[in-house]
Amino acid sequence: MPTAPSLANAPWLIRLETRAVMTALTRAGFEVRCVGGCVRDALNSSKNFDIDMATTARPEQTVAALEKSGIKAIPTGIAHGTVTAVINHTPFEITTLRKDIACDGRHAEVAYTDRWEEDAARRDFTINALSCDADGRVYDYFDGIADLEAGRVRFIGDAEQRIREDHLRILRFFRFTARFGKSTDRKGLSACKKHAAMLAELSGERIQQEMLKLFATPHAADILETMARNGILAPIIQGKIYPDMLRALATLEKSQKVEFDAVRHLAALLAPGEKDAARTAETLAIRWRLSNAHRTQLLTLLTHDIPQDADERAQKRLLRALGTVNFVSLALIGWAAHPKTRTYASMLKLSRSWKIPAFPVKGSDLLEQGFESGKALGATLLLLEQVWEASDYTLTKKELLKRLK
């Protein structure tokens, strides 16, 4: 095994909560290491606040060791060997070392093991099979560090076999390539292309989780274009896509220092205003089992438009009606589609500088003025709101109620 850099000074490793959990297990005579993403991201100078651990202790032994040290232990995934330790409101998932016995593409039958390399071998990619002990020593059984430095996302073992074991690894391959890859591994791509039809067997929830994470990466457009070109998107997105639109949006977000938004990126890929975009989104929302919030956000971005010539009054009205998140997304998407239109820059500025005011009059105020519940009350409220908008939102409740007379 080649010499690996030390993570002895990694902030998440030296924090008191991490040390307490690891000490509880080692004091009880078991080995414990931090595994997976936290180790990978520390070596890649990326932030990762989720600390997962693996141990030679069986689940019941893990619980006993934690409780003996006064640490709360929750059997969150006890059937799969996982216990969650909670200390100072910070959770740590601790899983007993495992090896695969049988896999059907969606579920795996596992057995406990005492061998760290066997546990590492069941991970999907070399960069995710890294682990480190309490002293910060990194264990790398499959050249994951070299792959991380080279920007390679490479399957552990035979790529086709790993995909047959768990079909979700196709989407994970592209998601991690979008985040860490400098190019796409040819063997991995070939295996994913060959078995793309297996994606149809996955549940919507699993597809959703991976794809939304992929959409939140800076290079999603390039990866999605590769997936589409190789027939890998077809089983999960039935409709035309526009990678150039997404690419332009991501460039704009970076220049404007706007945080990436996965649903905004998905909307851009489907291209608002394009024929059948909303229909594609509806089908996708059902297949991916999007939450109601995500579905509403996606359809709002695909069915609304901010006019390029909207003046400040119209912009404020739209900002109030759409909410800041959707307004910003529509402004960015509009700007990406029409880069020479500077109106969208003023829209972003407005969203950052103007605090959306609340309409000061309520239905109860009109009832107190003698109105009866019904259409007349609603129409009066709407009329007063229009008067308030015309005043640039300056009229007070008292001044508005005076208008009733």
Backbone torsions as a table, in degrees:
resi	resn	phi	psi	omega
1	MET	NA	125.7	-178.9
2	PRO	-66.5	154.5	179.5
3	THR	-65.1	130.2	-178.3
4	ALA	-109.7	152.3	177.1
5	PRO	-64.1	152.9	-179.6
6	SER	-86.4	143.5	175.2
7	LEU	-109.9	25.5	-175.4
8	ALA	-57.7	-28.1	-178.0
9	ASN	-103.5	12.2	178.0
10	ALA	-61.3	128.5	-176.0
11	PRO	-53.7	-40.8	-177.8
12	TRP	-73.0	-22.1	-180.0
13	LEU	-82.7	-32.9	-176.4
14	ILE	-91.5	-5.9	179.8
15	ARG	-64.9	148.9	-172.3
16	LEU	-60.3	-37.9	-177.8
17	GLU	-65.0	-43.2	178.9
18	THR	-62.3	-45.7	-178.8
19	ARG	-62.3	-38.6	-177.7
20	ALA	-64.6	-42.9	-179.3
21	VAL	-66.0	-45.3	-178.2
22	MET	-66.4	-38.6	179.7
23	THR	-65.5	-37.6	179.8
24	ALA	-58.4	-38.6	-178.5
25	LEU	-80.1	-41.0	-179.8
26	THR	-68.8	-34.7	178.6
27	ARG	-64.6	-28.7	178.9
28	ALA	-85.4	2.1	175.0
29	GLY	94.6	16.1	-178.4
30	PHE	-112.6	156.1	173.3
31	GLU	-87.2	146.4	178.2
32	VAL	-148.3	140.5	177.1
33	ARG	-140.0	155.1	168.4
34	CYS	-82.1	140.4	-172.4
35	VAL	-134.0	159.7	169.0
36	GLY	73.4	-131.0	-169.3
37	GLY	-58.1	-40.4	-177.5
38	CYS	-64.7	-37.0	178.5
39	VAL	-71.3	-48.0	179.1
40	ARG	-56.5	-46.9	-174.8
41	ASP	-73.0	-30.5	175.5
42	ALA	-64.9	-40.0	178.3
43	LEU	-70.2	-24.4	-178.2
44	ASN	-98.7	7.2	-178.6
45	SER	58.9	33.5	176.3
46	SER	-106.3	156.7	178.6
47	LYS	-86.5	136.7	175.1
48	ASN	-149.7	118.6	-175.4
49	PHE	-99.6	-1.3	178.1
50	ASP	-95.1	118.6	-178.0
51	ILE	-108.8	109.4	176.5
52	ASP	-102.3	147.2	-179.2
53	MET	-130.0	155.9	172.4
54	ALA	-126.9	152.1	-175.8
55	THR	-148.8	158.0	175.3
56	THR	-80.5	-12.2	179.8
57	ALA	-71.1	141.9	171.7
58	ARG	-72.4	159.5	-175.2
59	PRO	-52.3	-44.7	-179.3
60	GLU	-66.7	-31.5	177.1
61	GLN	-71.5	-35.6	176.8
62	THR	-63.1	-46.4	179.1
63	VAL	-59.4	-46.3	-178.3
64	ALA	-62.7	-42.4	-178.8
65	ALA	-65.5	-41.0	180.0
66	LEU	-66.9	-47.2	-177.9
67	GLU	-65.0	-33.5	177.7
68	LYS	-63.3	-30.0	178.8
69	SER	-93.2	8.4	176.8
70	GLY	78.1	21.9	-179.7
71	ILE	-104.3	132.7	-179.8
72	LYS	-66.5	131.9	179.7
73	ALA	-120.7	126.1	-179.3
74	ILE	-117.3	123.5	-179.2
75	PRO	-77.6	65.0	-173.5
76	THR	-64.6	-35.0	-179.0
77	GLY	-140.4	47.2	-172.2
78	ILE	-57.7	-33.2	-179.6
79	ALA	-66.5	-24.9	179.8
80	HIS	-104.4	7.9	176.9
81	GLY	89.0	14.6	-174.8
82	THR	-110.0	131.8	175.8
83	VAL	-125.2	139.6	177.2
84	THR	-104.8	122.0	174.9
85	ALA	-92.9	137.2	179.0
86	VAL	-125.6	121.7	178.8
87	ILE	-139.1	126.0	-176.0
88	ASN	53.8	41.2	178.6
89	HIS	66.9	11.5	179.0
90	THR	-104.0	122.5	-179.3
91	PRO	-89.8	145.2	174.5
92	PHE	-132.9	118.5	176.1
93	GLU	-83.2	126.4	-178.1
94	ILE	-122.3	120.0	-176.0
95	THR	-119.7	135.7	176.6
96	THR	-66.3	141.3	177.8
97	LEU	-53.2	135.6	-176.3
98	ARG	-135.6	161.1	171.3
99	LYS	-135.9	148.9	-178.7
100	ASP	-77.6	137.3	175.2
101	ILE	-104.3	-45.9	179.3
102	ALA	-154.3	146.6	179.7
103	CYS	-137.6	142.2	179.9
104	ASP	-116.3	13.7	179.6
105	GLY	99.8	-21.1	178.7
106	ARG	-128.0	-31.6	-179.7
107	HIS	-130.8	151.7	180.0
108	ALA	-122.4	139.2	172.5
109	GLU	-97.0	123.4	-174.4
110	VAL	-122.9	164.2	174.8
111	ALA	-134.4	151.2	178.6
112	TYR	-72.4	153.1	179.1
113	THR	-145.4	164.1	175.9
114	ASP	-106.5	2.3	-174.9
115	ARG	-101.8	121.3	-178.2
116	TRP	-64.6	-36.4	-178.1
117	GLU	-67.2	-34.2	177.4
118	GLU	-65.5	-39.8	178.3
119	ASP	-66.6	-41.2	179.4
120	ALA	-64.7	-34.2	-176.1
121	ALA	-66.7	-21.5	-179.1
122	ARG	-87.3	-3.6	174.2
123	ARG	-71.7	161.9	-175.2
124	ASP	-78.9	-49.5	-174.1
125	PHE	-122.4	155.7	-176.7
126	THR	-58.5	-36.3	-177.0
127	ILE	-73.0	-14.3	179.0
128	ASN	-100.0	2.9	-176.9
129	ALA	-101.6	12.0	-178.4
130	LEU	-81.5	150.9	176.7
131	SER	-146.6	160.9	176.0
132	CYS	-145.8	146.9	-179.8
133	ASP	-89.4	-176.2	-175.3
134	ALA	-65.1	-21.0	178.9
135	ASP	-87.3	-2.2	179.6
136	GLY	88.9	6.3	177.8
137	ARG	-74.4	129.4	-177.1
138	VAL	-96.9	135.7	178.2
139	TYR	-110.0	125.2	-174.3
140	ASP	-133.4	98.1	-174.5
141	TYR	-86.7	-16.9	-172.4
142	PHE	-131.3	29.8	177.7
143	ASP	60.5	36.6	179.3
144	GLY	-66.3	-34.7	-179.4
145	ILE	-65.2	-44.5	178.0
146	ALA	-60.9	-40.8	179.2
147	ASP	-66.9	-38.7	179.0
148	LEU	-63.3	-43.7	179.9
149	GLU	-67.0	-33.8	-178.7
150	ALA	-85.3	-7.5	-177.4
151	GLY	71.9	38.8	-179.9
152	ARG	-110.9	131.8	171.5
153	VAL	-108.7	108.5	-170.4
154	ARG	-125.9	133.6	177.2
155	PHE	-64.8	148.1	171.4
156	ILE	-82.2	123.2	-180.0
157	GLY	77.4	-152.5	-177.0
158	ASP	-77.7	120.5	-174.5
159	ALA	-60.1	-43.1	-178.8
160	GLU	-63.6	-41.4	179.4
161	GLN	-64.3	-40.5	-179.1
162	ARG	-65.9	-34.4	177.7
163	ILE	-71.2	-39.4	177.5
164	ARG	-63.3	-33.3	178.8
165	GLU	-66.8	-40.6	-179.2
166	ASP	-149.5	108.3	-175.5
167	HIS	-63.8	-24.5	-179.5
168	LEU	-62.4	-20.2	-178.7
169	ARG	-62.5	-20.9	174.2
170	ILE	-61.3	-50.7	-179.4
171	LEU	-68.8	-36.7	178.7
172	ARG	-64.8	-36.1	178.3
173	PHE	-57.7	-45.2	-178.5
174	PHE	-76.2	-34.6	178.6
175	ARG	-64.2	-43.8	179.1
176	PHE	-73.1	-31.2	175.3
177	THR	-65.4	-39.1	177.9
178	ALA	-62.6	-32.8	-176.9
179	ARG	-88.8	-40.4	-172.4
180	PHE	-116.0	-16.6	-170.8
181	GLY	-80.8	139.6	171.2
182	LYS	-93.7	-16.9	174.0
183	SER	-156.7	173.9	-179.4
184	THR	-100.0	124.6	180.0
185	ASP	-60.0	125.4	-173.6
186	ARG	-65.2	-43.5	-179.2
187	LYS	-64.3	-42.1	178.7
188	GLY	-63.8	-44.8	179.3
189	LEU	-61.0	-43.8	-179.8
190	SER	-61.0	-43.0	179.8
191	ALA	-66.6	-40.3	179.4
192	CYS	-65.5	-41.1	178.8
193	LYS	-62.6	-43.1	-177.7
194	LYS	-64.3	-34.7	-173.8
195	HIS	-111.6	20.8	-177.1
196	ALA	-57.0	-33.0	-178.7
197	ALA	-61.1	-21.8	179.9
198	MET	-65.3	-20.1	-179.6
199	LEU	-62.0	-26.5	179.8
200	ALA	-64.5	-19.5	-178.6
201	GLU	-85.4	-10.9	-177.1
202	LEU	-79.2	151.0	175.9
203	SER	-71.9	155.4	179.5
204	GLY	-61.4	-37.4	-178.7
205	GLU	-61.8	-41.6	-178.9
206	ARG	-68.5	-39.7	177.6
207	ILE	-63.6	-46.4	-178.6
208	GLN	-56.6	-48.6	-176.5
209	GLN	-58.9	-45.2	-178.8
210	GLU	-71.4	-43.6	-175.3
211	MET	-68.5	-38.7	178.3
212	LEU	-66.5	-33.2	175.0
213	LYS	-68.0	-38.4	178.0
214	LEU	-64.5	-43.5	-178.4
215	PHE	-64.0	-21.6	-178.8
216	ALA	-86.2	4.2	-179.4
217	THR	-94.0	154.1	-177.3
218	PRO	-65.1	-30.2	-174.8
219	HIS	-106.0	27.2	-177.7
220	ALA	-58.6	-39.9	-176.4
221	ALA	-59.6	-44.9	-179.1
222	ASP	-63.8	-43.2	-178.0
223	ILE	-68.8	-42.8	179.4
224	LEU	-64.3	-34.9	176.9
225	GLU	-65.3	-41.3	176.3
226	THR	-62.4	-43.9	179.0
227	MET	-61.0	-44.5	-179.1
228	ALA	-64.9	-42.4	-178.3
229	ARG	-63.5	-27.7	-177.9
230	ASN	-102.3	13.2	175.3
231	GLY	73.9	19.7	-174.9
232	ILE	-93.5	-21.6	178.0
233	LEU	-82.3	-27.3	-174.0
234	ALA	-51.6	-40.0	-179.4
235	PRO	-69.7	-14.7	-175.2
236	ILE	-122.7	-15.8	174.2
237	ILE	-131.5	108.1	179.6
238	GLN	-96.9	93.2	-179.3
239	GLY	160.1	168.3	-178.7
240	LYS	-74.9	144.7	178.8
241	ILE	-123.3	160.5	-175.4
242	TYR	-131.8	79.0	-178.5
243	PRO	-58.5	-33.5	-179.3
244	ASP	-63.0	-36.0	178.0
245	MET	-65.2	-43.9	178.5
246	LEU	-65.5	-39.4	-179.8
247	ARG	-63.1	-43.1	178.8
248	ALA	-65.1	-38.7	178.8
249	LEU	-64.1	-45.7	-178.9
250	ALA	-62.4	-38.8	177.5
251	THR	-63.8	-41.8	179.9
252	LEU	-66.4	-43.1	179.3
253	GLU	-59.1	-41.0	-179.5
254	LYS	-65.5	-44.3	-178.3
255	SER	-68.3	-30.6	-178.7
256	GLN	-94.2	2.9	179.6
257	LYS	55.3	45.5	177.2
258	VAL	-105.0	131.9	-178.9
259	GLU	-64.1	138.6	178.3
260	PHE	-61.6	145.9	177.3
261	ASP	-131.2	122.2	-173.9
262	ALA	-61.2	-43.3	-177.9
263	VAL	-70.2	-36.9	174.8
264	ARG	-60.4	-41.8	178.8
265	HIS	-65.8	-39.3	177.9
266	LEU	-63.7	-42.5	178.5
267	ALA	-61.9	-42.1	179.6
268	ALA	-63.8	-37.7	179.5
269	LEU	-63.3	-34.6	179.8
270	LEU	-85.2	-11.6	175.5
271	ALA	63.6	95.8	176.9
272	PRO	-54.3	139.4	178.7
273	GLY	89.9	-17.5	178.7
274	GLU	-74.8	149.0	-179.3
275	LYS	-59.7	134.4	175.7
276	ASP	71.9	5.8	-180.0
277	ALA	-61.7	-45.1	-178.8
278	ALA	-66.4	-37.6	178.3
279	ARG	-65.2	-41.4	176.2
280	THR	-60.6	-41.7	-179.9
281	ALA	-64.2	-40.9	179.1
282	GLU	-62.1	-44.8	178.9
283	THR	-63.3	-43.3	-179.9
284	LEU	-63.7	-42.1	-178.5
285	ALA	-60.4	-37.1	178.2
286	ILE	-71.6	-47.1	-177.6
287	ARG	-63.7	-42.1	-178.4
288	TRP	-85.1	-7.3	-176.6
289	ARG	55.0	50.9	177.8
290	LEU	-62.3	148.4	175.4
291	SER	-65.8	160.3	178.5
292	ASN	-58.3	-37.9	-179.6
293	ALA	-64.3	-45.8	-179.8
294	HIS	-67.3	-40.4	179.5
295	ARG	-62.7	-45.4	179.9
296	THR	-62.8	-42.7	178.8
297	GLN	-61.6	-46.0	-178.9
298	LEU	-61.6	-47.9	-178.4
299	LEU	-68.2	-33.0	175.7
300	THR	-61.7	-43.9	-178.8
301	LEU	-69.7	-26.6	-178.3
302	LEU	-89.3	-17.8	-174.9
303	THR	-115.2	-3.0	177.7
304	HIS	-113.8	159.8	-179.3
305	ASP	-149.0	139.3	174.3
306	ILE	-99.5	117.0	-177.8
307	PRO	-56.4	141.1	-178.2
308	GLN	-63.6	-26.6	-176.3
309	ASP	-102.5	18.1	-178.4
310	ALA	-62.9	126.7	177.8
311	ASP	-81.2	179.2	-174.4
312	GLU	-62.1	-38.1	179.9
313	ARG	-62.9	-44.7	179.4
314	ALA	-66.1	-37.3	178.8
315	GLN	-63.4	-43.1	179.0
316	LYS	-63.4	-40.3	179.3
317	ARG	-62.6	-42.3	179.1
318	LEU	-68.5	-38.6	179.6
319	LEU	-62.7	-40.3	177.8
320	ARG	-67.6	-40.7	-175.3
321	ALA	-73.3	-38.7	-174.2
322	LEU	-91.3	-25.3	-172.7
323	GLY	87.9	156.8	-173.9
324	THR	-61.6	-44.0	-175.9
325	VAL	-60.2	-50.8	-178.6
326	ASN	-70.1	-36.4	178.8
327	PHE	-61.8	-47.6	179.2
328	VAL	-62.0	-43.2	-179.5
329	SER	-62.2	-44.3	-179.7
330	LEU	-67.5	-35.9	177.0
331	ALA	-64.7	-43.3	179.6
332	LEU	-66.1	-44.4	179.3
333	ILE	-63.9	-41.2	177.8
334	GLY	-63.4	-40.7	179.9
335	TRP	-66.6	-40.4	178.5
336	ALA	-63.1	-36.0	-179.7
337	ALA	-77.8	-29.2	-178.3
338	HIS	-131.0	72.7	-172.1
339	PRO	-60.6	-19.8	-178.1
340	LYS	-89.0	-5.0	-179.5
341	THR	-88.4	108.7	-175.2
342	ARG	-80.1	-9.4	179.6
343	THR	-56.6	-33.5	-177.2
344	TYR	-66.5	-29.1	176.6
345	ALA	-65.3	-40.1	178.2
346	SER	-67.4	-30.2	177.3
347	MET	-65.4	-43.6	177.5
348	LEU	-62.9	-41.4	179.1
349	LYS	-62.1	-42.6	179.0
350	LEU	-62.1	-42.0	-177.9
351	SER	-63.5	-25.3	-178.8
352	ARG	-90.8	-26.1	-172.5
353	SER	-104.6	-22.3	-174.6
354	TRP	-102.9	122.1	176.0
355	LYS	-85.1	121.1	-176.1
356	ILE	-63.8	119.4	-179.9
357	PRO	-80.5	156.0	177.5
358	ALA	-96.2	133.9	177.6
359	PHE	-59.7	122.5	-170.2
360	PRO	-76.1	-13.8	-176.2
361	VAL	-101.6	134.8	177.6
362	LYS	-115.8	166.2	178.1
363	GLY	-58.5	-35.9	-179.5
364	SER	-63.8	-30.4	177.8
365	ASP	-65.8	-37.8	179.1
366	LEU	-72.9	-35.1	176.2
367	LEU	-60.4	-38.8	178.5
368	GLU	-67.3	-22.7	178.8
369	GLN	-87.1	2.4	176.3
370	GLY	102.7	2.5	177.8
371	PHE	-73.7	152.1	174.2
372	GLU	-102.1	151.7	178.0
373	SER	-61.4	140.9	178.5
374	GLY	146.5	-167.5	-175.2
375	LYS	-64.6	-34.8	-178.3
376	ALA	-62.9	-40.9	178.8
377	LEU	-62.5	-46.1	-179.7
378	GLY	-62.6	-40.3	179.9
379	ALA	-66.1	-37.4	179.2
380	THR	-67.6	-41.8	177.5
381	LEU	-59.5	-43.6	-179.7
382	LEU	-63.2	-42.0	179.2
383	LEU	-63.3	-43.3	178.3
384	LEU	-63.3	-37.4	179.5
385	GLU	-66.0	-35.8	177.5
386	GLN	-66.8	-38.4	176.3
387	VAL	-63.9	-41.7	179.2
388	TRP	-63.3	-43.5	177.7
389	GLU	-61.9	-41.1	-179.1
390	ALA	-64.4	-25.9	177.8
391	SER	-85.0	9.4	-174.9
392	ASP	60.0	36.4	173.0
393	TYR	66.4	29.1	-177.0
394	THR	-99.2	-25.0	-177.2
395	LEU	-66.2	137.3	179.9
396	THR	-85.2	172.2	178.0
397	LYS	-60.4	-43.0	-178.9
398	LYS	-61.1	-43.1	-179.0
399	GLU	-67.9	-36.2	179.3
400	LEU	-69.6	-41.5	179.4
401	LEU	-66.1	-28.7	176.5
402	LYS	-63.6	-31.1	-179.0
403	ARG	-64.3	-22.8	179.7
404	LEU	-63.2	-26.9	-176.2
405	LYS	-85.1	NA	NA
